[in-house]
Amino acid sequence: MDKEIVVIIGGPGTGKTTIIDGLTAKGYCCYPEISREVTLEAKKQGIEQLFLENPLLFSELLLEGRKKQFVNACAESHDIVFLDRGIPDVLAYMHYIGDSYPAHFDAACRENTYTKIFILPPWEEIYESDDERYENFEQAKLIYSHLTETYEGYGYHLIDVPKGTVEERIGFILENLKVKA
């Protein structure tokens, strides 16, 4: 079996991290979302919301972090590696805010490709805001649209993960990968 580099995407508050945590608990190799790490580091430097104050710098930091995650995932000994968000997420968010970005952002998406993309739909019943998630539910739906458009623009076939319990969602993902839950 060739290595599977699998990305879980979706707008904010759709359950990505919960699914990644569940997969990790089952023994799968998973890489966490890094945007909170970037945001918290900026707060230590006195920047309250880096994405809002300097979206290009925030996106550059995310891009570099996600490229490192991709390289590390490729080097893993595991047959399947799950990532909480991928490189095209960076571009989708830039599209969402209407900002431009350098050509190397696009090149990173073309040079670092994933095996499968699972997308989680907006789900108002589980959506919650917090200090790092400032978007409201309507904005989360717009981000979902930008994610869909961006990933499909890079030729990815998105696999829609149905709403359900965490176990049902994980089971759906693993079944689609043809591995045991």
N, C-alpha and C positions, 0 to 999 in steps of 0.2 A: 504494500500500500504506500502510495506517495504521501508526503506530509500534507496535511490539511491546515491551512492558516485561515481560521474562521472568524469573522467579525460579527459582533452583535451591535446593531445600530438602532436608532430611534430618537425621537425628540426627547427633551428633558422629561423626567418623571414617568417613563414608560416601563420601568422595571429591569433595565439592562444590568445594573450593578447587582441587583438581587439574583438575577439569573447567573451572572458570572460567579457570585459567591456560592450559589448552589452547585454549579459545575465544579468549582474548586473543592467543595466539601465532598464531592463524589470522586475526587482524585484526579480530575482533569487539570492540565496545565493551562492557566489563565493569566492574562495580563490585565491589570486594572486600568480604568479611565485615569488619565493624568491631568485633566484640566483642573481638578480641585487642588492637586499638588502645586501646579503653576500659580493658581489664584492665592493659595495660602502663603507661598513663598513671596509673592508680590506684597501681600499684606504685611509680612514681616519687614518689608522695605518701605512701608508707609503708603502703599498704593492700595486703596480700598477695593476697587473693582477694575483690575487690569484690562479685562476684555472691553469694558465700557470706556475706560480712559485712554487706552492705546491698543485698539484691536489688532493692528498689524504686528506689534511686538508680541502680544499674547499669542497670536496665530503662528508667528515664527517659532516661539518656544514650544508650542504644541506640535508643530510640524516636525521639529527636530526630535522631540520626545517620541513621537509616533514612528518616525523613521528608525530610531534606535530599537523600539519595541519590535518592529518588523524584522530587522536584522537579527535580534536576539531570538525571536520566535522561529526563524528559519534555522537557527543553530541548535534549537532544542532537540533532545533525544526523543521526545514524545511524537507520536504519529499525528496527533491533533493538538493544535494550540488555539485557544479562544482569546480574542481581543475585545475589550470593551471600547468600541469605536475604532475607526481606521483613519488613514490619512485623508481620504476625500471628505470626511466630516469637517476638516478645517476649511476647505473651500466652500462647503455648503453653508457654514456659518458666515463666511465672508459674503457670500451671495445674499444671505438673509439680511445682513445689515447694509447691503448695497455698497460695500467697500471693494476696492481693487487690491490686487496682490501681484507680486513678482512672478515671472514665468517659471521660476524653479518650484513653485507650489504645484503647478500643473505637471511639471516633469516628475516630481516626487510621486504623484498619483499614477503616472504611466509606468514608472520604473519599479514600483513596489506593489505588486498585485496579489490579491487574496484569492483563496480557493472558493469560498462561499460567503455570502452575506445574508444574515437573517435580520429582518427589520421588524421592530415592535411598533404597533400602531398607537396613536394618541389614546389615552385611556383616562378619562376625567376622574373616575372613581378612585384611582390610586395616585393621582397627581398630587404632589406636595411641593411647596416652595420652601427654600431654606436660605442660609446666608450666601451660598455659592450658586444657587439656582434662583435667579431673579425673574425669569420669564413667567408670564401668566399662561393659563391653559391655551388661550387663543394664539399666543405667540408660539407655544409648543407645537401647535398644529401647523403653523407656517414653517417652522423649522423642519418638521417631518416632510413637508412637501419639497423643501430645498434638498434635504438628504436624498429623497427618492430621485429627484431630477439629477442631482450631481452624480450619484452612484450609477444610475442608468446611463448617464452621459459618458461614463468610462466603460460602458459595455457590460456592467454587472447585471446578472439576473437576481433580483431580490426575492427572498423567500419570506413571505408574510407569516409571522408567528401569531397564532390566534390568542385572544385573551383567555385566561384561565388561571388555575393555581400555578405556583412556581413549578411544582413537580410536573404538571401537564405541559407547561411551556418547555421545560428542559427535556421532557420525554419527546415532544414534537421535534425539537432540534436534533436530538441524538438519533431519533428514528430517520430523519432526513439524511443524516450522515451515515446511516446504516451501522450504528454501534449500539451496544447494550446500554440501557438506562441505568 
